[in-house]
Amino acid sequence: MTAQNGKDLLVKVDMTGDGQFETLAGLRATRISFNAETVDVTSLESQGGWRELLSGAGVRSASISGSGVFRDAGSDERARQLFFDGETPDFQVIIPDFGIVEGAFQVSALEYAGSHNGEATYELALASAGALTFTAV
């Protein structure tokens, strides 16, 4: 696999609840991370005193973060309203030459910033709110 453009890592939100996804406007940097808690089942009988983990147990989660330029577009308004309403619509993360991660996320943080001689920027964080699906490309 060859190197990919960072701009091709896209975060999209379901705009109306009917599966119509739109890229969040103005994002310049995005990141998705997957996490899994472990369940330690180590005992005195564990071979050589090595830690043992219970397979398939623990809570799995994903988080998405992004930052960019505030553009006051429809998707900006949607993200802002999702934060204030506490809704958990479907989002898609397009990972170039890898696949699409889709599922419910909650906007857990939303920040706006700006300086007198620069553009208005925003940062947001999303937390998974249910099972995610992965579709390989």
C-alpha positions as YAML, in Angstrom:
chain: A
units: angstrom
residues:
- id: 1
  name: MET
  ca: [0.00, 0.00, 0.00]
- id: 2
  name: THR
  ca: [1.26, 3.46, -0.85]
- id: 3
  name: ALA
  ca: [1.17, 6.55, 1.35]
- id: 4
  name: GLN
  ca: [-2.21, 8.27, 1.58]
- id: 5
  name: ASN
  ca: [-3.26, 11.92, 1.65]
- id: 6
  name: GLY
  ca: [-4.37, 13.01, 5.10]
- id: 7
  name: LYS
  ca: [-7.14, 15.07, 3.52]
- id: 8
  name: ASP
  ca: [-8.74, 11.80, 2.36]
- id: 9
  name: LEU
  ca: [-9.49, 10.76, 5.97]
- id: 10
  name: LEU
  ca: [-13.04, 12.09, 6.15]
- id: 11
  name: VAL
  ca: [-15.55, 12.40, 8.99]
- id: 12
  name: LYS
  ca: [-19.15, 12.46, 7.81]
- id: 13
  name: VAL
  ca: [-22.39, 12.95, 9.75]
- id: 14
  name: ASP
  ca: [-25.89, 11.71, 8.94]
- id: 15
  name: MET
  ca: [-27.54, 15.06, 8.26]
- id: 16
  name: THR
  ca: [-31.20, 14.10, 8.48]
- id: 17
  name: GLY
  ca: [-31.39, 10.61, 10.00]
- id: 18
  name: ASP
  ca: [-32.07, 8.95, 6.65]
- id: 19
  name: GLY
  ca: [-28.52, 7.87, 5.80]
- id: 20
  name: GLN
  ca: [-27.59, 11.05, 3.91]
- id: 21
  name: PHE
  ca: [-23.99, 11.62, 5.04]
- id: 22
  name: GLU
  ca: [-22.13, 14.89, 4.58]
- id: 23
  name: THR
  ca: [-18.50, 15.67, 5.34]
- id: 24
  name: LEU
  ca: [-18.03, 17.95, 8.36]
- id: 25
  name: ALA
  ca: [-17.08, 21.27, 6.80]
- id: 26
  name: GLY
  ca: [-13.72, 22.89, 7.28]
- id: 27
  name: LEU
  ca: [-11.90, 19.99, 8.97]
- id: 28
  name: ARG
  ca: [-8.15, 20.16, 8.44]
- id: 29
  name: ALA
  ca: [-7.04, 17.38, 10.78]
- id: 30
  name: THR
  ca: [-8.88, 14.25, 11.87]
- id: 31
  name: ARG
  ca: [-8.11, 11.24, 14.02]
- id: 32
  name: ILE
  ca: [-9.94, 8.07, 14.99]
- id: 33
  name: SER
  ca: [-8.79, 5.77, 17.76]
- id: 34
  name: PHE
  ca: [-10.08, 2.38, 18.89]
- id: 35
  name: ASN
  ca: [-9.81, 1.23, 22.48]
- id: 36
  name: ALA
  ca: [-10.48, -2.01, 24.35]
- id: 37
  name: GLU
  ca: [-10.43, -2.50, 28.10]
- id: 38
  name: THR
  ca: [-8.78, -5.66, 29.31]
- id: 39
  name: VAL
  ca: [-10.06, -8.09, 31.93]
- id: 40
  name: ASP
  ca: [-7.19, -9.54, 33.96]
- id: 41
  name: VAL
  ca: [-7.77, -13.16, 35.03]
- id: 42
  name: THR
  ca: [-4.25, -13.84, 36.29]
- id: 43
  name: SER
  ca: [-4.08, -16.23, 39.23]
- id: 44
  name: LEU
  ca: [-1.48, -18.12, 41.24]
- id: 45
  name: GLU
  ca: [-1.81, -20.88, 38.66]
- id: 46
  name: SER
  ca: [-0.89, -18.63, 35.73]
- id: 47
  name: GLN
  ca: [2.08, -20.18, 33.95]
- id: 48
  name: GLY
  ca: [5.34, -18.50, 34.88]
- id: 49
  name: GLY
  ca: [3.47, -15.70, 36.65]
- id: 50
  name: TRP
  ca: [2.53, -14.15, 33.32]
- id: 51
  name: ARG
  ca: [-0.59, -12.05, 33.13]
- id: 52
  name: GLU
  ca: [-3.61, -13.69, 31.53]
- id: 53
  name: LEU
  ca: [-6.42, -11.76, 29.85]
- id: 54
  name: LEU
  ca: [-9.98, -12.93, 29.29]
- id: 55
  name: SER
  ca: [-10.52, -13.12, 25.55]
- id: 56
  name: GLY
  ca: [-13.44, -11.13, 24.16]
- id: 57
  name: ALA
  ca: [-14.23, -9.39, 27.45]
- id: 58
  name: GLY
  ca: [-14.07, -5.72, 28.34]
- id: 59
  name: VAL
  ca: [-15.61, -2.60, 26.86]
- id: 60
  name: ARG
  ca: [-14.66, -1.53, 23.35]
- id: 61
  name: SER
  ca: [-14.93, 2.08, 22.28]
- id: 62
  name: ALA
  ca: [-13.86, 4.49, 19.58]
- id: 63
  name: SER
  ca: [-13.21, 8.20, 19.60]
- id: 64
  name: ILE
  ca: [-12.94, 10.70, 16.80]
- id: 65
  name: SER
  ca: [-11.35, 14.12, 17.01]
- id: 66
  name: GLY
  ca: [-10.96, 16.83, 14.46]
- id: 67
  name: SER
  ca: [-10.01, 20.45, 14.06]
- id: 68
  name: GLY
  ca: [-10.44, 22.92, 11.29]
- id: 69
  name: VAL
  ca: [-11.72, 26.22, 10.04]
- id: 70
  name: PHE
  ca: [-15.19, 27.38, 11.05]
- id: 71
  name: ARG
  ca: [-17.20, 27.79, 7.85]
- id: 72
  name: ASP
  ca: [-20.76, 28.17, 9.16]
- id: 73
  name: ALA
  ca: [-21.96, 25.46, 6.80]
- id: 74
  name: GLY
  ca: [-24.90, 23.11, 7.29]
- id: 75
  name: SER
  ca: [-22.68, 20.38, 8.73]
- id: 76
  name: ASP
  ca: [-21.20, 22.87, 11.24]
- id: 77
  name: GLU
  ca: [-24.70, 23.74, 12.35]
- id: 78
  name: ARG
  ca: [-25.60, 20.03, 12.60]
- id: 79
  name: ALA
  ca: [-22.57, 19.27, 14.81]
- id: 80
  name: ARG
  ca: [-23.36, 22.23, 17.05]
- id: 81
  name: GLN
  ca: [-26.99, 21.18, 17.43]
- id: 82
  name: LEU
  ca: [-26.00, 17.57, 18.13]
- id: 83
  name: PHE
  ca: [-23.87, 18.78, 21.02]
- id: 84
  name: PHE
  ca: [-26.63, 20.87, 22.58]
- id: 85
  name: ASP
  ca: [-29.32, 18.21, 22.02]
- id: 86
  name: GLY
  ca: [-27.11, 15.31, 23.18]
- id: 87
  name: GLU
  ca: [-28.15, 13.19, 20.19]
- id: 88
  name: THR
  ca: [-26.18, 10.20, 18.92]
- id: 89
  name: PRO
  ca: [-26.64, 9.99, 15.13]
- id: 90
  name: ASP
  ca: [-24.61, 7.84, 12.79]
- id: 91
  name: PHE
  ca: [-21.24, 9.07, 11.62]
- id: 92
  name: GLN
  ca: [-18.91, 7.62, 9.01]
- id: 93
  name: VAL
  ca: [-15.14, 7.75, 9.00]
- id: 94
  name: ILE
  ca: [-13.63, 7.13, 5.59]
- id: 95
  name: ILE
  ca: [-10.12, 5.71, 5.96]
- id: 96
  name: PRO
  ca: [-8.46, 5.84, 2.52]
- id: 97
  name: ASP
  ca: [-7.62, 2.47, 0.94]
- id: 98
  name: PHE
  ca: [-8.75, 0.75, 4.16]
- id: 99
  name: GLY
  ca: [-12.47, 1.06, 4.70]
- id: 100
  name: ILE
  ca: [-15.41, 2.81, 6.31]
- id: 101
  name: VAL
  ca: [-16.22, 2.80, 10.02]
- id: 102
  name: GLU
  ca: [-19.85, 3.63, 10.74]
- id: 103
  name: GLY
  ca: [-21.99, 3.91, 13.84]
- id: 104
  name: ALA
  ca: [-23.53, 6.13, 16.46]
- id: 105
  name: PHE
  ca: [-21.35, 8.80, 18.08]
- id: 106
  name: GLN
  ca: [-22.01, 11.61, 20.53]
- id: 107
  name: VAL
  ca: [-20.37, 15.02, 20.20]
- id: 108
  name: SER
  ca: [-18.57, 15.07, 23.55]
- id: 109
  name: ALA
  ca: [-16.62, 18.32, 23.09]
- id: 110
  name: LEU
  ca: [-16.90, 21.33, 20.83]
- id: 111
  name: GLU
  ca: [-14.54, 24.32, 20.98]
- id: 112
  name: TYR
  ca: [-14.32, 27.50, 18.94]
- id: 113
  name: ALA
  ca: [-11.29, 29.80, 18.86]
- id: 114
  name: GLY
  ca: [-9.95, 32.71, 16.89]
- id: 115
  name: SER
  ca: [-7.48, 35.54, 16.99]
- id: 116
  name: HIS
  ca: [-7.88, 39.08, 15.74]
- id: 117
  name: ASN
  ca: [-5.61, 38.47, 12.75]
- id: 118
  name: GLY
  ca: [-6.60, 34.91, 11.86]
- id: 119
  name: GLU
  ca: [-9.48, 32.67, 10.95]
- id: 120
  name: ALA
  ca: [-12.05, 31.26, 13.36]
- id: 121
  name: THR
  ca: [-11.30, 27.61, 14.11]
- id: 122
  name: TYR
  ca: [-13.07, 24.77, 15.85]
- id: 123
  name: GLU
  ca: [-12.25, 21.45, 17.45]
- id: 124
  name: LEU
  ca: [-14.59, 18.62, 18.20]
- id: 125
  name: ALA
  ca: [-14.46, 15.24, 19.89]
- id: 126
  name: LEU
  ca: [-16.85, 12.36, 19.33]
- id: 127
  name: ALA
  ca: [-17.36, 9.29, 21.53]
- id: 128
  name: SER
  ca: [-18.83, 6.04, 20.23]
- id: 129
  name: ALA
  ca: [-22.35, 5.38, 21.47]
- id: 130
  name: GLY
  ca: [-23.00, 1.83, 20.26]
- id: 131
  name: ALA
  ca: [-21.73, -0.95, 18.06]
- id: 132
  name: LEU
  ca: [-19.65, 0.08, 15.06]
- id: 133
  name: THR
  ca: [-19.44, -1.57, 11.66]
- id: 134
  name: PHE
  ca: [-16.44, -1.77, 9.37]
- id: 135
  name: THR
  ca: [-16.70, -2.12, 5.60]
- id: 136
  name: ALA
  ca: [-13.44, -2.78, 3.77]
- id: 137
  name: VAL
  ca: [-12.86, -1.05, 0.43]
...
